[in-house]
Amino acid sequence: MGAMAVGAAIGYSSPATAAFRCHNSTENDTSGDLYLTEEERGWFAGTLSIGALLGCMLAGLSINNIGRRGTMLVSVLPLMVGWLLIGLAENLAMLICGRLLCGLCTGISSLVVPTYTTEYASKDIRGALGSGFQLFVTVGILYAYVLGTVVEWRLLAAICAALGLIFLLLAAFLKESPNYLLAKGKEKQARKSMQYFRGQTYNIDKEMAELKLFLEESCKAKVSLWDLTTPYILKPLLITLALMIFQQLAGVNAVIYNIIIIFKDSGINMSEDVSTIIVGIVQVLATAASAFLIDRIGRKFLLSLSSGVMSVSIMALGVFFFEKSQDQEWAASYLGWLPLTSLMVFISAFSIGYGPIPWLMMGELFYPSVKEVAGSIATTINWTCVFIITFTFEPLQDALGDYGVYWLFGSFCAINFVFCVTLVPETKGRTLQETTAYFGGPGPE
């Protein structure tokens, strides 16, 4: 439910921005609707990312002070206030404040929920449960897309807020993470929590002993920012940062935030609402498929395949808009199928590879003692790129033309393909020690 709440906040931007784009304010309109300029729409879409960036920073502090469960409960407060401000908005300031607060919850949840999941899950199902967060983010996006076709944006805000309320009610019944409790010296409560998650007949002694030893070693191995310059730490950090940057330079969030506008601009015969829902369904199915492929095919191959297919598909969308600029009737008659097909392929390729894998590899590339620092840097870079790309999407359309901006995204994907093939290591089947040794660090004994 936390992931769905995050997805709904992301997906809400598309139907809402399309509504704000309507320009009939020259008439004596008394409906109470808001009509935003291009720059204002950019701020509306982009401020979610600013809030998420702040949320990631706050989550890094709160999960170690008030716990994983406590952080999840607290995160719902800004979400509910944010949706209230959006639903009752009378001006741009209320919309932006609302989006910032929703983004705050988005950033907190995107860090604390996967952390909590990996800490309580047993190792044989950790991968499947870990990929579940990304899957239900896409379900939340589809939720906003579907309901956005039948209700207006104010009511949609209330419906999206309902996900946060359900999350709050369910999170109240969660047990705290055994890792957190043990780290705070509450061994009795940690054992009780571990026993709850493993079942009453499971012997937790060995797992608790290993967890205790791991936490003791982690406390001894705290690092500073200067330690990040160590070659076997710096190399995986740079690769992770590059993966995060390329993930956003592909333009996927610009597409998701503005997908209804893209279909409206294309002028195809199919309803833009129907097209948007189809793409949303494809995204959910492709993300579900990735959970089965990651551990079977490998990270490097899926990243290379993902970036290569994204490059071709988004450039094909650019071809449609170029032909449309030359001859609109010809493009609609002979290439009307291309926008929907291109975006279906683009979203599928992203969801199978570049959606989940950079986040997964962030945990696989870093030595335990630097995960907190390096992970915070990578997350900050990612959300910063989200803001830049979404905020500049429509200005780039004006400067380069519709086709130019998609060719730009496609060029970044092509560069990304070369990067994945030549520089990204395969981590499938490798232990953390083996991965560290690959970069020149201490290897397995």
Secondary structure as the mmCIF struct_conf table of DSSP 4:
data_model
#
loop_
_struct_conf.conf_type_id
_struct_conf.id
_struct_conf.beg_label_comp_id
_struct_conf.beg_label_asym_id
_struct_conf.beg_label_seq_id
_struct_conf.end_label_comp_id
_struct_conf.end_label_asym_id
_struct_conf.end_label_seq_id
HELX_RH_AL_P HELX_RH_AL_P1 GLY A 2 PHE A 20
TURN_TY1_P TURN_TY1_P1 ARG A 21 ARG A 21
TURN_TY1_P TURN_TY1_P2 SER A 25 THR A 26
BEND BEND1 GLU A 27 GLU A 27
BEND BEND2 SER A 31 SER A 31
HELX_RH_AL_P HELX_RH_AL_P2 GLU A 38 SER A 62
TURN_TY1_P TURN_TY1_P3 ILE A 63 ILE A 66
HELX_RH_AL_P HELX_RH_AL_P3 GLY A 67 GLY A 87
TURN_TY1_P TURN_TY1_P4 LEU A 88 LEU A 88
BEND BEND3 ASN A 91 ASN A 91
HELX_RH_AL_P HELX_RH_AL_P4 LEU A 92 TYR A 120
BEND BEND4 ALA A 121 ALA A 121
TURN_TY1_P TURN_TY1_P5 LYS A 123 ILE A 125
HELX_RH_AL_P HELX_RH_AL_P5 ARG A 126 GLY A 148
TURN_TY1_P TURN_TY1_P6 THR A 149 VAL A 150
BEND BEND5 VAL A 151 VAL A 151
HELX_RH_AL_P HELX_RH_AL_P6 TRP A 153 ALA A 171
TURN_TY1_P TURN_TY1_P7 ALA A 172 PHE A 173
HELX_LH_PP_P HELX_LH_PP_P1 LEU A 174 SER A 177
HELX_RH_AL_P HELX_RH_AL_P7 PRO A 178 ALA A 183
TURN_TY1_P TURN_TY1_P8 LYS A 184 GLY A 185
HELX_RH_AL_P HELX_RH_AL_P8 GLU A 187 ARG A 198
TURN_TY1_P TURN_TY1_P9 GLN A 200 THR A 201
BEND BEND6 TYR A 202 TYR A 202
HELX_RH_AL_P HELX_RH_AL_P9 ASP A 205 LYS A 220
TURN_TY1_P TURN_TY1_P10 ALA A 221 ALA A 221
HELX_RH_3T_P HELX_RH_3T_P1 LEU A 225 THR A 229
BEND BEND7 THR A 230 THR A 230
HELX_RH_AL_P HELX_RH_AL_P10 PRO A 231 LEU A 249
TURN_TY1_P TURN_TY1_P11 ALA A 250 GLY A 251
HELX_RH_AL_P HELX_RH_AL_P11 VAL A 252 TYR A 257
TURN_TY1_P TURN_TY1_P12 ASN A 258 ASN A 258
HELX_RH_AL_P HELX_RH_AL_P12 ILE A 259 SER A 266
TURN_TY1_P TURN_TY1_P13 GLY A 267 GLY A 267
BEND BEND8 ASN A 269 MET A 270
HELX_RH_AL_P HELX_RH_AL_P13 GLU A 272 ILE A 297
HELX_RH_AL_P HELX_RH_AL_P14 ARG A 299 GLN A 326
HELX_RH_AL_P HELX_RH_AL_P15 GLN A 328 TYR A 334
BEND BEND9 LEU A 335 LEU A 335
TURN_TY1_P TURN_TY1_P14 GLY A 336 TRP A 337
HELX_RH_AL_P HELX_RH_AL_P16 LEU A 338 ALA A 349
HELX_RH_PI_P HELX_RH_PI_P1 PHE A 350 TYR A 354
TURN_TY1_P TURN_TY1_P15 GLY A 355 PRO A 356
HELX_RH_AL_P HELX_RH_AL_P17 ILE A 357 LEU A 365
BEND BEND10 PHE A 366 PHE A 366
HELX_RH_3T_P HELX_RH_3T_P2 PRO A 368 VAL A 370
HELX_RH_AL_P HELX_RH_AL_P18 LYS A 371 LEU A 423
HELX_LH_PP_P HELX_LH_PP_P2 VAL A 424 GLU A 426
TURN_TY1_P TURN_TY1_P16 LYS A 428 GLY A 429
HELX_RH_AL_P HELX_RH_AL_P19 LEU A 432 TYR A 438
TURN_TY1_P TURN_TY1_P17 PHE A 439 GLY A 440
BEND BEND11 GLY A 441 GLY A 441
#
